[in-house]
């Protein structure tokens, strides 16, 4: 045991030295230095991202194996008295005898086919796609030389990130990797009153593997010195950047646990790598945990309530509850997601939709059906989404979002709710429901009271997906049009308004 642990430490030191040298060389050869002042004039929003609007990624890994409750099972199985802990005791036994690490051999990904995933992303109308590279649980889905708990060395014995990157880039999509691992660092193990504080994903418990001092187990459970954690956090990001060149790196919360200098080192490394490759990349943050000069804000399960000057992202999940697969996973409808997408785009944002594959790599048919339905809608109405920009107002209607932020309550939109986008001389009115055939609808935003001197001259009106001629007129109460005699869609439909 002593020899093995010593070998592990020496290997880590050697790898860290190599990583530090590579980092210094990369930074020296690029336009950015590892400080915010050097990056203050960087444009954090890429044009491809402003045009793309819609992407898909997947919460998938060892966290998919228990398939119980939610994606925080790995934490809550260690919280005595929780439903997850009770389930674990009944199903697997004491966590001290069957720990989270014992799920690793059960994650085999035997049905995973990267090409099929990429094909589905394309069929759904996504313009960028990817995977959770590392969740809070310390498991890496790529071939890592730094993190021994990785998909190439254990479990599937496959480079899952690498396979998916090749497939997604091969389809002409941009590639996403998300990192949730900042929360993995245990910071309360010396304070028993705060063991259950979720600032640390795994709660320290002397009677469970989360307290293990074995170097390998301690790494998985985040029970390591913070200086080591910092080095490995940066090193793992550099591995993914160097080996897979992601176009978007998403960060979940708790970057506040990391020093600013470390976050600046990452940002400079990634931006210099992108500059070397001649491409634009996106970094996301939550609640101000990175400067806006290098990143855009993400609203998890939320969004802005008005048009913003700065572009932003919403990450939302296809499910009602867990982000990862569970045996009783409840799902949103395609209609819900189309409405959310339209609302986001009308306010200067983009949507990244999460799916929840099973541990074996199968994407359940009911999730596929939702994605395929969204894709069919986008095939007809995508010109109102892709490549658009905001109009003078984002929308109108009775359904109100009172505040901006994360984790907002569900809104049920109606046929009286409308969202607007614009492209060149065309205004798109996305009506979030079908009001009925041959029915008069009024767009109340088309008045001088609302638009003033920006009131457009309307040349023609049509409905995407319909060949029927659309009669319309404008007066001081708005633009009035009559819907087609044949229903276009049970979901949202789009009025294309060409202006002079």
N, C-alpha and C positions, 0 to 999 in steps of 0.2 A: 504493500500500500504506500509506504513512504517513498519508494523509488518511483512508483507511478505518479504520485503527486508532484515529486520534484521534477520529473520529466515534463509534466504538464506546465508547471510554472516556467521552466526554462524555455519551453516552446513558445509560451505566451510572450515572454520578454523578447525573444528573437523576432517574433511576428510583429510586435509593437514597434520595435526599432526599425524594421523594414517599412512599416506603415508610416511612421513619422518621417523617414527619409523621403518616401514617395510624396507625402503631403507637402513637404517643404519644396521639393522640386516642382510639383504641380503649381503651387502658389507663386513661386518665383517666376514661372514662365507665363503666367496669365495676367490679365488686366486688374485683377482684384486681390487685395491683401486681406488677411483675416481680421478686419475691424470694420465697424459699421460706417465710419467716415469714408472709407474706400469704396463702399457700395451704395452710397447715398443717392447717386444719380442713376442707378440701375432702374430700368423699366421692368417692374415685377410681373406684368401681364403680357403674355405672348399673343400675337395676332391669331395664331392657329386656335388658341384657347377661346378667344372672344368669338370666333366663328363656330367652334365645335359644339358648344352648349350642352352636350349630353354624353355621358360616359358611364361605364359599368365596371365595378370591381367586385371581389369576392372575399368574405371572411371565411377562411378555410385553413385547416391545419390540425394539430393535435386537439385544439379546442373543439373540433367537430366530432370527436370520438364519443364523449359521454352522451351527446344528443339529448340533454336533459336541461330544462329550465331556460338557460340563456348562455350567452358568451362569457359570462362571469362565473361559470361553474368552477373553473380552475381555482378561483379565489374562494368562493363561498363554500366549497367542499371542506375548507379548513376552518370555517366559522361554526363553532359548536352550537347546535340547536337550530341551525338554518335548515330549510327544506332540502337544500342541496347536500348538506352534511348528513341529514337523515337518509336521503336517497343513497348516498355513497356508502354509508354503513350497511344498509340493507342489501345493496347490490354488489359491492366490492370488498367491504370490510373496513377496518380502521384505516384512516389515511396514513398512519405510521407503518402499516403493513402493505397497503396498496396506495402508493402516492400518485400524484399527478404524472410524475415521470414514468409510471408503469403503463400509462396510456400510449406512450410513444410507439412501442412495437405494434399496437393495434391500428395505428395510422399507416395504412398501406397504400392508399391512393391507387388501388389496382384498376379502377375504371377511368382514371383521369386521362383525358385526351385533349391536349392543348389546342390542336387544330379544331376540334369540335367546339370547345369553349370560344375560340376566336370567331368561328363561323356564326355562333349564336349571338355574340356581341354585334357582329356586322348586321345580322338579320334583325336585331332589335333597334338598329339605327344609331348605335353608339359610334362616336368618333374618337374616343379614347377608352382604354380598358386596361385592367390589370388585376392585381391581387394584393392581399395583405402580406407583406414580406415578413414582418415580425409583429406579433400581437403582444399584449401585456404579459403573456405567459412565458416569454423568453425563447420561444421556438422559432427558428429561422427556416423559411421555406426555400432557401437557396443553398448552394454549395459554398458554405462558409469555412474559411480557414481559421477564423477567430472564435466563432461560437460552435462548440462541439455538438450542441443540440440543434442539428440541422438536417434537412430532408435528404441530403446526399449521403451523409454518414449513418443515419438512423432511419427508422420507419420505412418510407417508400424506397429509400436509397436511389432517389432521383432528384435532379436539380429542377424543381417545380417552377421556380421563377424563370430560370433559363429557358425551359421549354415553352412557357407561355409568352415570354418576351419575343422569342423567335416567331411564334405563330401570330402574335398580334402585330408586330412590326411588318410581318410578311403580308398581312391583309391591308396594309396602308394606314393602320390606326396608330395613334400615339399610345405609348406604354406608361402605365401607372404602377408605382410601388407605394404602399402605405406602411408607416412605422408607428407603432403604438407603445414602444418599449420603454419610454422614459418612466412610465409608472412602475415598471418592473423593479426598480431600485428600492430595496427596503431601507427606510429611513427612521423607523420607529422601534427597532428591535431592542434598544436600550431604554425604552420608555413603555413599561407594561400597560400603562393607562391608555396608550394610543396604538396598541397592536392592531386593533380593528379599524383604524383610520385608513380609508381607501386611497390616501395619498400614495401608499404602497400597495401594489396589486396583491402580492402574497402576504398574508398576515403572519408575522413571526409567532411561532408557538414552539416551546421547548420539546413538546411531545410529538411533533410532526416533522416531516422532511423539510419544511420551510426554514427550520433552524439548523439544518445540516451544515457542518463545516467541511465536509468533503468538497474539494475544489470544484469538481464537476457538477455535483448536485447544487452546491451553493450558487453557482452561476445561473442555473435554470431558475432558481427561486429568488434571484436578486439579492441574496444574502452575502454580498461581497463589498469590499471597501469602495467608497464612492469614487476615488481616484481611478481605480481599475475599471469601474463601470463607465466612467467618462471616456477613458481611452477606447474601450471596446464599443461603446455607442458610436463614436466617431469612426472607428476602424470598420465596423460593419457597414455603415453608410458608404464609406469609400469603396468597399468591396462591390456593393451593388452598383454604384455609379460607374466604376471602372469596367465591370464585367457585363452590365446590361443596359447602360445608358438610358435610364428612364427619362421620359419627357416631363413627368410630373411626380413629385415626391410630396406625399400627404403626411402630415403629422397629426396624430391625435393629441389630446391635451397633456398637461403636466410637463411641458418643456420648461416650465418655471422651476423645476427641480434641477435644471442644468445651468451651469454658469454661462453668462453672456459670451465670454471669450470662446467657449466650446461651440456655441451655436454660430458664432461668426466664422470660426474655422470651417465648419461644415458648409456654410453658405458660400464662402469664397472658393472652396474646393469644387463644389457643384457648378457654380457659375463659370469658373475657369475651365472646367471640363466641357461645359456647353459651348463656351466661346471657342475652344479648340476644335470642336466638332461643327461649329458654324450653325448652331441651332438655338432656338429659344426654349427655355424650360420654365416650369412653374413649381413654386414652393408654396405650401399652404401653412397657415397657423390658425390657432384659436385664441380669441380673447386677448390679442395683443402680445402673444408670447414670442413673436418675431417682428422686427420692423417691417412696415409696409413697403419700404424701399426694396426689399428682397422677396416679399411674400404677399399672398393675398389671403383675406380672411375666409375661414370656413365656418358655416353655421350648421352644426350637426343637428339634423331633424328640425331645422328652422330656416329662417330666411329674413331678408330685409322687408320692411313694410312700405317702402317707397323707393323710387328711383334713386340710386346712389351714383356718385361720380366715379367711385372706384369699383372695379369689377370684383366679383366675389364668387364663392362656391357654396353650394349646399350638398352635404352628403346625407343621403336618405337610404333607407333599406326597404326591400321589397316586402319584408315581413312587418307584422304589427308589433312584435316583441323583440325576440333575440336577433342579434346580427348574424350569429352562426346557426347552423342547422340544429334543430331539435325535432324529436319525433312527433310533436304536436304543434309544429310551427303554423301560425296563422298568418295569412297574407293580405296585403292591400289588393285593390283591384287595379287593372290597367287604367280605368277611368280616373281613379285617385291620382295615379302617377302622372298621367297626361296633364291633369289640372295643375298639379304641383310644378311640373316642368314649364307650362305656359306662364304661371305666375312668376316663377323665378326669372325666366328670360325677359319678361316685360319690365323687370326692375334692375337689369344689368348683372345678372348672375348666370351660373351654369349649374347643372345637376349631375352629381356622380351617384349612381344608384347601386347599392350593394345587393348581391345575391348570396344565398346560403347553400353551397353544395354539401352533399353528404360526405362523410369521411372517406368513402371509397372513390370520390371524385365525380360521382353522378350528380348532375343538376336535376332535381326533381321535375317531373313533367308539369306540375302546376305552376312552378316558377318559370319554366320555359314558355308556357302558354301566355303568361303575362308579358314576357319580353317580346314574344312574337307579335302579340296584339299591339304593343307600343310601336313596334317596327312597322306594322301595316299602317298605323295612323300617321307615322312620320313619312312613310312613302308617299302618302297623299298630301300631307300638310307640312312637310319638312321645310318648305321654302319660307314658312312663317317663323321658323325656329333657327335653322342654320344660317350663319352669316348675317343675321339681323342685328340691329341696334335698337335702343330704346326710342320711343316716340316722345311727344310733349307730355303726355300723361301715361301712366302704366295701365290704367284700367278704370272700370266703373262697375257699379252693382251693389247689391245689399250686403254681401258677405265681407266683413271687415276683419283685417288683421291688425290688432291694436298696437302691437309692439314688434320691434326687430329683436332677433336673438336666436338662441338655440333651444331645442326641446319645446317647441310650441305645440299647443293643442291642435288636434285635427280640425280642419275647416271643411265643410261640405258646401261646395260651390253649386250654383244653380244656373239655369239658362238665362238668368238676368245678369250674371256676372260675365264681364268681358275683359280680356287682356290684349294690349296693343304691342306690336313690334313694327319696325320700319326697315326698309331696304331701298336705297335710292329714292325713286319717286313713288314707291308703293308703301301703303300702310296696311298692315294686317290686323284685323279684328278677330281675335280668337274667342268665340262664344262658348262658354264652359258648360254646355248642355244643349239639348235639342228642344227648341220651343214649340215645335209642331210644324207640320207641313202647311205651306201656303199661308204663313202667319206673318203679320207685320211686326218687325222688330225695330226699335229705335236705339241708335247709338248716341247717347246724350252728350258725349264729349265733343261732338262735331258742332260746336256753337261758338260764336264770337265771345260769349261770356266766359267760356273756358279757355279758348285758344287766342283770343284777341287778334292781333295782326298776323298771327301764324295760322289762322284758319285757312285750310287748303282749298283749292278748286278741284273738285272731284270730276274726273273724266269718265270713269267706268267702274262698275262694281260686279264682281263675280264670286261664286262660292267654289272653293277648291274641292275637286271630286264630283262636281256636277256640271253638266253641259247646258243646263237650263239658263235662259236669259233672266237676269235679276233686275227687276224694276226698283228704282229708288228715287227719292227726292230729298232735298235738304231745306229746312226752314229754321226758324229761330229756336226750335226745340231739339234739333238734332238731325242726324241722317237716318232716314226711314227706308227700310228695304223689306221686300217680301221673300220669305224663305222658299226654297224649291218645293215643287209639288210632291217630290219623292224624297223621303228621308235620306240624308247624307250619312249620318253616323249617330249612334246612341251616345257617343262621347262628345267631346268638343268638336266644333267645325269652324272653318276659317273663311272669313269674308276678305277677299282681295280687293283693295281700294286703290285704284290707279289715279294719281293726281297730275295736274298739269304743271 
